[in-house]
Amino acid sequence: MADFVIGTRGSGLALWQAHAVADALRAQDPAREVDVRVIKTTGDRILDVPLSKIGDKGLFTKEIEAQLLAGEIDMCVHSMKDVPSALPEGCVLAAMLPRADARDALVCGPRLDQVECLADVPEGARIGTGSLRRAAQLRARYPQLVPSEIRGNLDTRLAKAEGADYEGAVLAVSGIVRMGWEDRIRAYIPVEDMIPAVGQGAVGIEARIDDERTLAALAEISHAPTMACVNAERIILSRLEGGCQVPLGAYIRWEGPADEQTLVLDAFVASLDGSEMARVHLERVGAAGQGDPAEVAEMALEALCEQGACEIMGRVKASVGL
Ligand SMILES: NCc1[nH]cc(CCC(=O)O)c1CC(=O)O
């Protein structure tokens, strides 16, 4: 019997993340036995429908959480981006690994071999993305591009992006790098052009709320600044009731040297075509780790609402029948 059993999806990215957690747990105590168990989710089974149309929160997490609650596994590892704002009763987000690069990246096929940034991409180019967030921001900022639905695991999407039906695609930097394909990144898209999804680049670990043994082990490996920032982004997500059905992004981080760090927030909500957008950028200067991410999240919510975020959300939801 292993000391800890980790449940995860079976995609290459999910397995990389689960093994990163297993390695972190073993690094604390080399005698520890940690197993990784693959669990198939609804999101893995439904491959032919756009994610934004399935309309079910927790598509990639529900089956794994069921096994957690049943005591079959001790923890589940997720991309924080895929974790809905409300967890099932009895589950808690116990830890996060240090966040990787949260930005999105442009990958291009052979027809765009001269392109070095989004502005270079020629009129009419089909840019694959399954995300309303990416599509709305592309439409708002680069109206010459044609965002085109793309689905599948990261490896499938990368292959499609370089194939006949697309000129390129937008994918998360963190995922591409974890798969070892950094050399396929044509451009790192700046946050000013594309605000990342809530939790993008962060790996989260969920456990049972009463499992003190597992919670104690996870506390040893958790990265507090990542947890504080991602949890604050999730406040924005839950208060605006945004799931995968609404174009929404929020990214909070500390920037700069340790003695003068700035807590920086970017967040937006938009209509599907990107023509209406509420958007904020906030900065708080202080010493290392100073400033409260949850507090800037509240300020951002206020500013977004003043710009009509709630009305935009309401219209988007009505238009997709929510
Ligand atoms: N929705 C799929 C998904 N979930 C997490 C990541 C990337 C890894 C991360 O956010 O850390 C991806 C792929 C992508 O968006 O390109």
The ligand as an ORCA input file, in Angstrom:
! r2SCAN-3c Opt
* xyz 0 1
  N      -8.397     23.726    -20.670
  C      -7.302     22.805    -20.867
  C      -6.116     23.217    -20.108
  N      -6.122     23.206    -18.771
  C      -4.936     23.695    -18.345
  C      -4.176     23.988    -19.457
  C      -2.828     24.564    -19.468
  C      -2.054     24.423    -18.219
  C      -2.316     25.459    -17.189
  O      -3.222     26.306    -17.263
  O      -1.541     25.418    -16.231
  C      -4.893     23.657    -20.589
  C      -4.450     23.776    -21.981
  C      -4.564     25.140    -22.605
  O      -5.386     25.949    -22.179
  O      -3.847     25.421    -23.578
*
